[in-house]
Every structure is written in structure tokens, then in C-alpha cells.
Amino acid sequence: MILRTFRWSFLLTIVGLALAFVYDRGTGLALVAVLAILEISLSFDNAVVNAKVLDRMAPFWQKIFLTVGIAVAVFGMRLVFPLVIVAVTAKVGPVKAFDLALNDPHRYHALMTDAYPMIAAFGGMFLMMLFLGFMFEDREDRWLAWIEKPLARIGRLDQLPVVVAGGALALVAGLWAEDPGKVMIAGVLGMITYILVNGLGELFSEASENIGEDGEDAGPLTAGRPSGLALATGKAGFFLFLYLEVLDASFSFDGVIGAFAISTDPIIIALGLGIGAMYIRSLTVFLVRKGTLHEYVYLEHGAHWAIGALAVCMLVSVAHHVPEWLTGGLGAGLIIAAFVSSILRNRAEPPAGPGAETGSLHSTGV
């Protein structure tokens, strides 16, 4: 299963490293390898959350996410997005921005750094809303019950995630930001994007589930999914796809900016982060196929705590540099702790019910 799931990642690694060697025989190979490892370490929590959403999508939209989605992730966010940011910030055309990236990397890096407070505010608010939405929701399984139970209790207050996230944004913009207006606008746009995309996905997902409950089209089962629930198809699948793409973009902001500490060459950055992004996609597929999130129930909790930590780090980085090793280490540490807790839980109380071995991705051909 590992070879079948990660075959495209292995292939892209070989091609990417070969291109890096041809492009810059001196240090290109080593830099691309380091950047790929950086991307994987920073985005492991992304794979866990992606798997949870992908588990709700019909096979067609799973394929779209794993084909069109990876093209957007690799070429869009890791190559085109930094160029767009520089073009907008410097008020130049995309061609000029690419020329700056190749011939004046220090200027290119400076422009990206100048734009980072707005990028961090947008991504930080999107991830903060995701974290708070999960923590304020009452659920049967709780990992850190001593804090998750009180959060779920106060989460009964309507629109509390918006209140808390908005307060955090106002605090950061008012106390730290050099340009509070731009940071506030970017942060509010991040909140609006989350509310809009997540709300539309939930709306059409509920419609799909109602169709399934009526017996018309419940769709194929995912790993460990109760038979009465339908997979998201049509508009629901489309908006879940958009949700995943925005989520991936929010996770990638930190990696794209952090990559400049290793290399300022856009080609090297795109190759390294692209390889890492491909492994995150393959890991997402692996988690769904193995039914890992159903077997290790606290993994999802750990991933959301990691998302909360990343959101806080991004908001802090509006005014203060946060080392990449800290954000990556926090995320990895929380997920590892959740995984160990899940193992201990399963030993004390083995998971019940069949169907944890295979998922709907078996039937998608990916």
C-alpha cells in the first residue's frame, strides 16, 4: 500500500532532485532536499485535517483534490503565489516580479517580507477560526478533557469563534502591527473566507446527507463511516474542495516565507516545497485508506491543537519573527502526543466495529 500511495511522491522527488542538480549543481540538490523536509514537518497537521475532510467527499471530488488540487498546491501556492504577492506589493507586472526573483533575489525577498504581516493576518485568522470552530463544538471524544470540556460548554454561545478571533485580531493589530489598517483588513478577509467557504460546504453537505438518508444515493463508504451518511457530491463536494484549497494555502504561507531563510531562488523554493506538498497529499490518501483517523481518534484533536498553535504563531509573527523550527516542532509534538494517547486509549478500550481497514479511495483509482 505504501508504494501504491506514495508512488507519485517518489517520482516527483526523483524528477525534482534531478532538475535541482541540473539547475544548480553546486548546492541545488541539498537545498531542495532541506526545503522538502521543512514543508513536510510544517504541514503534517495539514494532512490530518485534509484526511478528515477528504473522508467526507465522493470519489470524483477526491480525484479532483488529488489531481487538480496538487497542481494548485505545487505550482499555484509554491511558485505563482509568491510572484503575485511581490507584483502587488511592488506594483509591477508578473513578468517583472519573476525577473526580480531570478536576478535580484534580495529585493524579491525584501518585498515578500514587507507583505508578510498581511499574509500572516489572513492565514492566521483562517486557521484560528478553524481551530475555534472545532474546540467550541461539543463532541463525544475528548483528548484534553480538562480544557476541551469547558471550551465545548462555553461554545454554546452563538458566534463565539468570531468573537474570540476578532478580539485576537484587534489586539494584534492594535498593539503590534506597523500598519494596523492593512493587518485588520487582511485578518477580516481571512475570517470571511473561512465563514463563506466552510458555511457553503456545510450547507451543501447537509443536502447530500439528506439525499442519502432518503435512500436515493448514499454513495460509497469511507473508512469506518456509518452506513447512514452520504458522501459530499456535486456542489457540496465542490465547496469542500474549495475549503481544502484555502486550508492548504493557509498552511503554506508559513512554509513559503520560511523557505527564504534557506534559499531566495524561486525555482529552488518551488521544487523543494512542491516535493513536500506532494508527500502531504500522499500522506492524506494514506490516512484515509487506512482509516487511521477512525482508529486513532485523538489524531484529529492533536491536529487542531497544532493548527491553533500555528495560528497563534502566525499572529505573533505579524510583528515578531517566529522560528520555523518552533512552529514545526509544536505541530509535530502535539500530533505525536495525540497519537500516543490514541494508542493507550485503544489498548484500554479497543475500537469497535468492522470496516476500519479500507476506505472509499480504494475505489477511486488514485
Secondary structure, DSSP 8 states (H G I E B T S, - for coil): -HHHHHHHHHHHHHHHHHHHHHH-TTTHHHHHHHHHHHHHHHHHHHHHHHHHHHTTB-HHHHHHHHHHHHHIIIIIIIIIHHHHHHHHHHT--HHHHHHHHHH-HHHHHHHHHHHHHHHHHHHHHHHHHHHHHHHTS--S--SSHHHHHHHHHHTTSTTHHHHHHHHHHHHHHHHT-SSHHHHHHHHHHHHHHHHHHHHHHHHHHHHHHHHHHTTS------TT--TT---B-HHHHHHHHHHHHHHHHHHHHHHHHHHTTT---HHHHHHHHHHHHHHHHHHHHHHHHHTHHHHSTTHHHHHHHHHHHHHHHHHHTTTS---HHHHHHHHHHHHHHHHHHHHHHHHHS---SS--S--GGGGTT-
